[in-house]
Amino acid sequence: MPKEINIRFIYEETENEFEPLSVEYETGDNHSMLAYLLAYITANESLKKPCFLNYFEKDLKVLILENALEKMNGSN
């Protein structure tokens, strides 16, 4: 039976940057499919625009560090 992962990303955009307002997604217990989906999108977007992978890597590192800092500070 086909299953679905829905992602909703809301943001505000200015001329120079954007600000995420919310990210909503539901995977149930299937995190490997979410990982595949992100890898698939990254690979395809990298073919279209090679610099995409650099942006993705930078953003991923920043988000991981932010999450680690929040955890260390007891916010999460």
N, CA, C and O atoms as a GROMACS GRO file, in nm:
protein
  304
    1MET      N    1   0.084  -0.118   0.000
    1MET     CA    2   0.000   0.000   0.000
    1MET      C    3   0.090   0.125   0.000
    1MET      O    4   0.180   0.136   0.083
    2PRO      N    5   0.067   0.218  -0.090
    2PRO     CA    6   0.148   0.340  -0.096
    2PRO      C    7   0.134   0.423   0.032
    2PRO      O    8   0.027   0.432   0.091
    3LYS      N    9   0.244   0.482   0.071
    3LYS     CA   10   0.246   0.570   0.189
    3LYS      C   11   0.296   0.706   0.144
    3LYS      O   12   0.349   0.721   0.034
    4GLU      N   13   0.279   0.804   0.229
    4GLU     CA   14   0.308   0.941   0.192
    4GLU      C   15   0.381   1.014   0.304
    4GLU      O   16   0.352   0.993   0.422
    5ILE      N   17   0.476   1.099   0.267
    5ILE     CA   18   0.539   1.192   0.360
    5ILE      C   19   0.505   1.332   0.310
    5ILE      O   20   0.538   1.368   0.198
    6ASN      N   21   0.439   1.409   0.394
    6ASN     CA   22   0.406   1.546   0.358
    6ASN      C   23   0.496   1.642   0.435
    6ASN      O   24   0.518   1.624   0.555
    7ILE      N   25   0.547   1.741   0.366
    7ILE     CA   26   0.632   1.842   0.428
    7ILE      C   27   0.571   1.978   0.397
    7ILE      O   28   0.538   2.008   0.283
    8ARG      N   29   0.557   2.058   0.500
    8ARG     CA   30   0.507   2.194   0.482
    8ARG      C   31   0.610   2.289   0.542
    8ARG      O   32   0.644   2.279   0.660
    9PHE      N   33   0.658   2.381   0.460
    9PHE     CA   34   0.762   2.476   0.500
    9PHE      C   35   0.710   2.616   0.471
    9PHE      O   36   0.684   2.650   0.356
   10ILE      N   37   0.696   2.697   0.575
   10ILE     CA   38   0.646   2.833   0.559
   10ILE      C   39   0.760   2.929   0.595
   10ILE      O   40   0.826   2.913   0.698
   11TYR      N   41   0.780   3.028   0.508
   11TYR     CA   42   0.890   3.122   0.532
   11TYR      C   43   0.854   3.259   0.476
   11TYR      O   44   0.765   3.274   0.392
   12GLU      N   45   0.928   3.358   0.525
   12GLU     CA   46   0.921   3.493   0.470
   12GLU      C   47   1.052   3.519   0.398
   12GLU      O   48   1.159   3.478   0.444
   13GLU      N   49   1.043   3.586   0.287
   13GLU     CA   50   1.162   3.610   0.205
   13GLU      C   51   1.182   3.760   0.183
   13GLU      O   52   1.087   3.833   0.154
   14THR      N   53   1.306   3.802   0.200
   14THR     CA   54   1.344   3.939   0.165
   14THR      C   55   1.438   3.931   0.046
   14THR      O   56   1.462   3.823  -0.008
   15GLU      N   57   1.490   4.044   0.007
   15GLU     CA   58   1.581   4.045  -0.108
   15GLU      C   59   1.709   3.966  -0.081
   15GLU      O   60   1.764   3.906  -0.174
   16ASN      N   61   1.757   3.966   0.043
   16ASN     CA   62   1.887   3.905   0.073
   16ASN      C   63   1.880   3.774   0.150
   16ASN      O   64   1.978   3.699   0.152
   17GLU      N   65   1.768   3.745   0.214
   17GLU     CA   66   1.763   3.626   0.298
   17GLU      C   67   1.619   3.580   0.316
   17GLU      O   68   1.526   3.641   0.264
   18PHE      N   69   1.603   3.471   0.389
   18PHE     CA   70   1.469   3.424   0.423
   18PHE      C   71   1.468   3.384   0.570
   18PHE      O   72   1.572   3.354   0.629
   19GLU      N   73   1.349   3.386   0.627
   19GLU     CA   74   1.332   3.347   0.766
   19GLU      C   75   1.229   3.236   0.774
   19GLU      O   76   1.112   3.257   0.740
   20PRO      N   77   1.270   3.117   0.818
   20PRO     CA   78   1.173   3.009   0.835
   20PRO      C   79   1.072   3.045   0.944
   20PRO      O   80   1.110   3.091   1.051
   21LEU      N   81   0.945   3.024   0.915
   21LEU     CA   82   0.841   3.050   1.014
   21LEU      C   83   0.793   2.919   1.076
   21LEU      O   84   0.765   2.914   1.196
   22SER      N   85   0.783   2.815   0.994
   22SER     CA   86   0.747   2.684   1.050
   22SER      C   87   0.783   2.573   0.952
   22SER      O   88   0.784   2.592   0.830
   23VAL      N   89   0.814   2.458   1.009
   23VAL     CA   90   0.839   2.337   0.932
   23VAL      C   91   0.755   2.228   0.996
   23VAL      O   92   0.766   2.201   1.116
   24GLU      N   93   0.671   2.165   0.917
   24GLU     CA   94   0.586   2.058   0.967
   24GLU      C   95   0.602   1.936   0.877
   24GLU      O   96   0.599   1.947   0.755
   25TYR      N   97   0.620   1.820   0.940
   25TYR     CA   98   0.626   1.695   0.864
   25TYR      C   99   0.589   1.580   0.955
   25TYR      O  100   0.600   1.590   1.077
   26GLU      N  101   0.546   1.473   0.896
   26GLU     CA  102   0.507   1.354   0.971
   26GLU      C  103   0.567   1.232   0.903
   26GLU      O  104   0.541   1.207   0.785
   27THR      N  105   0.646   1.157   0.976
   27THR     CA  106   0.707   1.036   0.919
   27THR      C  107   0.657   0.909   0.985
   27THR      O  108   0.683   0.799   0.936
   28GLY      N  109   0.586   0.921   1.095
   28GLY     CA  110   0.555   0.801   1.171
   28GLY      C  111   0.687   0.747   1.225
   28GLY      O  112   0.765   0.821   1.286
   29ASP      N  113   0.712   0.621   1.204
   29ASP     CA  114   0.838   0.561   1.247
   29ASP      C  115   0.934   0.540   1.132
   29ASP      O  116   1.037   0.474   1.150
   30ASN      N  117   0.904   0.595   1.015
   30ASN     CA  118   0.983   0.565   0.897
   30ASN      C  119   1.086   0.675   0.867
   30ASN      O  120   1.075   0.745   0.766
   31HIS      N  121   1.183   0.688   0.954
   31HIS     CA  122   1.284   0.791   0.937
   31HIS      C  123   1.378   0.761   0.821
   31HIS      O  124   1.436   0.853   0.763
   32SER      N  125   1.395   0.635   0.785
   32SER     CA  126   1.482   0.602   0.672
   32SER      C  127   1.423   0.654   0.541
   32SER      O  128   1.498   0.692   0.451
   33MET      N  129   1.291   0.657   0.529
   33MET     CA  130   1.229   0.712   0.408
   33MET      C  131   1.247   0.862   0.402
   33MET      O  132   1.269   0.918   0.294
   34LEU      N  133   1.238   0.930   0.516
   34LEU     CA  134   1.262   1.074   0.520
   34LEU      C  135   1.407   1.103   0.480
   34LEU      O  136   1.432   1.196   0.404
   35ALA      N  137   1.501   1.024   0.530
   35ALA     CA  138   1.642   1.041   0.493
   35ALA      C  139   1.660   1.021   0.343
   35ALA      O  140   1.732   1.097   0.278
   36TYR      N  141   1.596   0.919   0.288
   36TYR     CA  142   1.604   0.895   0.144
   36TYR      C  143   1.547   1.013   0.066
   36TYR      O  144   1.606   1.058  -0.032
   37LEU      N  145   1.431   1.064   0.110
   37LEU     CA  146   1.367   1.176   0.043
   37LEU      C  147   1.459   1.298   0.040
   37LEU      O  148   1.473   1.363  -0.064
   38LEU      N  149   1.521   1.330   0.153
   38LEU     CA  150   1.612   1.445   0.159
   38LEU      C  151   1.734   1.423   0.069
   38LEU      O  152   1.779   1.515   0.001
   39ALA      N  153   1.788   1.301   0.069
   39ALA     CA  154   1.901   1.270  -0.017
   39ALA      C  155   1.862   1.278  -0.164
   39ALA      O  156   1.938   1.329  -0.246
   40TYR      N  157   1.744   1.230  -0.198
   40TYR     CA  158   1.695   1.233  -0.336
   40TYR      C  159   1.680   1.378  -0.385
   40TYR      O  160   1.725   1.412  -0.495
   41ILE      N  161   1.617   1.461  -0.303
   41ILE     CA  162   1.600   1.602  -0.339
   41ILE      C  163   1.735   1.669  -0.354
   41ILE      O  164   1.758   1.743  -0.450
   42THR      N  165   1.825   1.645  -0.260
   42THR     CA  166   1.959   1.705  -0.265
   42THR      C  167   2.033   1.665  -0.391
   42THR      O  168   2.093   1.750  -0.458
   43ALA      N  169   2.030   1.538  -0.425
   43ALA     CA  170   2.100   1.490  -0.544
   43ALA      C  171   2.042   1.553  -0.671
   43ALA      O  172   2.117   1.597  -0.758
   44ASN      N  173   1.909   1.558  -0.681
   44ASN     CA  174   1.847   1.616  -0.801
   44ASN      C  175   1.871   1.765  -0.812
   44ASN      O  176   1.897   1.816  -0.921
   45GLU      N  177   1.861   1.836  -0.701
   45GLU     CA  178   1.885   1.981  -0.706
   45GLU      C  179   2.031   2.012  -0.735
   45GLU      O  180   2.061   2.114  -0.798
   46SER      N  181   2.122   1.926  -0.691
   46SER     CA  182   2.265   1.945  -0.719
   46SER      C  183   2.295   1.931  -0.867
   46SER      O  184   2.385   1.997  -0.919
   47LEU      N  185   2.220   1.845  -0.936
   47LEU     CA  186   2.237   1.832  -1.080
   47LEU      C  187   2.193   1.959  -1.152
   47LEU      O  188   2.255   2.000  -1.251
   48LYS      N  189   2.087   2.021  -1.102
   48LYS     CA  190   2.036   2.143  -1.163
   48LYS      C  191   2.125   2.263  -1.133
   48LYS      O  192   2.148   2.348  -1.219
   49LYS      N  193   2.173   2.268  -1.009
   49LYS     CA  194   2.253   2.382  -0.964
   49LYS      C  195   2.361   2.330  -0.870
   49LYS      O  196   2.332   2.304  -0.753
   50PRO      N  197   2.484   2.313  -0.916
   50PRO     CA  198   2.590   2.251  -0.836
   50PRO      C  199   2.614   2.316  -0.700
   50PRO      O  200   2.656   2.248  -0.607
   51CYS      N  201   2.588   2.445  -0.686
   51CYS     CA  202   2.611   2.511  -0.557
   51CYS      C  203   2.509   2.471  -0.451
   51CYS      O  204   2.528   2.500  -0.333
   52PHE      N  205   2.401   2.403  -0.492
   52PHE     CA  206   2.298   2.361  -0.397
   52PHE      C  207   2.357   2.277  -0.285
   52PHE      O  208   2.321   2.296  -0.168
   53LEU      N  209   2.445   2.186  -0.318
   53LEU     CA  210   2.504   2.097  -0.218
   53LEU      C  211   2.582   2.175  -0.113
   53LEU      O  212   2.579   2.140   0.005
   54ASN      N  213   2.650   2.281  -0.155
   54ASN     CA  214   2.724   2.364  -0.059
   54ASN      C  215   2.628   2.432   0.038
   54ASN      O  216   2.654   2.435   0.159
   55TYR      N  217   2.518   2.487  -0.014
   55TYR     CA  218   2.418   2.549   0.074
   55TYR      C  219   2.359   2.447   0.170
   55TYR      O  220   2.343   2.474   0.289
   56PHE      N  221   2.327   2.330   0.117
   56PHE     CA  222   2.267   2.225   0.200
   56PHE      C  223   2.361   2.185   0.313
   56PHE      O  224   2.320   2.175   0.428
   57GLU      N  225   2.488   2.164   0.279
   57GLU     CA  226   2.586   2.123   0.380
   57GLU      C  227   2.603   2.230   0.487
   57GLU      O  228   2.609   2.199   0.606
   58LYS      N  229   2.612   2.355   0.445
   58LYS     CA  230   2.628   2.466   0.540
   58LYS      C  231   2.507   2.474   0.633
   58LYS      O  232   2.522   2.484   0.754
   59ASP      N  233   2.387   2.471   0.575
   59ASP     CA  234   2.266   2.480   0.657
   59ASP      C  235   2.252   2.361   0.751
   59ASP      O  236   2.210   2.378   0.866
   60LEU      N  237   2.287   2.243   0.705
   60LEU     CA  238   2.278   2.124   0.789
   60LEU      C  239   2.371   2.137   0.910
   60LEU      O  240   2.331   2.108   1.023
   61LYS      N  241   2.494   2.181   0.887
   61LYS     CA  242   2.589   2.198   0.998
   61LYS      C  243   2.540   2.302   1.098
   61LYS      O  244   2.549   2.281   1.219
   62VAL      N  245   2.487   2.413   1.048
   62VAL     CA  246   2.436   2.518   1.137
   62VAL      C  247   2.319   2.466   1.220
   62VAL      O  248   2.314   2.489   1.341
   63LEU      N  249   2.226   2.396   1.157
   63LEU     CA  250   2.110   2.344   1.229
   63LEU      C  251   2.150   2.240   1.333
   63LEU      O  252   2.093   2.237   1.442
   64ILE      N  253   2.246   2.155   1.301
   64ILE     CA  254   2.294   2.056   1.399
   64ILE      C  255   2.358   2.125   1.518
   64ILE      O  256   2.334   2.087   1.632
   65LEU      N  257   2.440   2.227   1.492
   65LEU     CA  258   2.502   2.302   1.602
   65LEU      C  259   2.399   2.375   1.687
   65LEU      O  260   2.409   2.375   1.810
   66GLU      N  261   2.300   2.437   1.623
   66GLU     CA  262   2.194   2.505   1.698
   66GLU      C  263   2.118   2.407   1.786
   66GLU      O  264   2.088   2.439   1.902
   67ASN      N  265   2.087   2.290   1.734
   67ASN     CA  266   2.016   2.189   1.813
   67ASN      C  267   2.101   2.141   1.930
   67ASN      O  268   2.050   2.122   2.040
   68ALA      N  269   2.231   2.122   1.907
   68ALA     CA  270   2.321   2.079   2.014
   68ALA      C  271   2.330   2.185   2.122
   68ALA      O  272   2.329   2.152   2.241
   69LEU      N  273   2.339   2.312   2.085
   69LEU     CA  274   2.345   2.420   2.183
   69LEU      C  275   2.216   2.428   2.265
   69LEU      O  276   2.220   2.448   2.386
   70GLU      N  277   2.103   2.413   2.199
   70GLU     CA  278   1.975   2.413   2.270
   70GLU      C  279   1.969   2.299   2.372
   70GLU      O  280   1.923   2.317   2.484
   71LYS      N  281   2.017   2.183   2.330
   71LYS     CA  282   2.016   2.066   2.419
   71LYS      C  283   2.107   2.089   2.541
   71LYS      O  284   2.072   2.056   2.654
   72MET      N  285   2.225   2.147   2.514
   72MET     CA  286   2.319   2.175   2.622
   72MET      C  287   2.263   2.278   2.721
   72MET      O  288   2.289   2.271   2.841
   73ASN      N  289   2.186   2.371   2.669
   73ASN     CA  290   2.127   2.475   2.753
   73ASN      C  291   1.996   2.432   2.818
   73ASN      O  292   1.935   2.508   2.892
   74GLY      N  293   1.954   2.311   2.789
   74GLY     CA  294   1.832   2.257   2.850
   74GLY      C  295   1.704   2.308   2.789
   74GLY      O  296   1.598   2.296   2.849
   75SER      N  297   1.712   2.365   2.669
   75SER     CA  298   1.592   2.418   2.604
   75SER      C  299   1.510   2.310   2.538
   75SER      O  300   1.394   2.334   2.505
   76ASN      N  301   1.566   2.195   2.517
   76ASN     CA  302   1.498   2.091   2.442
   76ASN      C  303   1.475   1.968   2.524
   76ASN      O  304   1.418   1.870   2.476
   0.00000   0.00000   0.00000
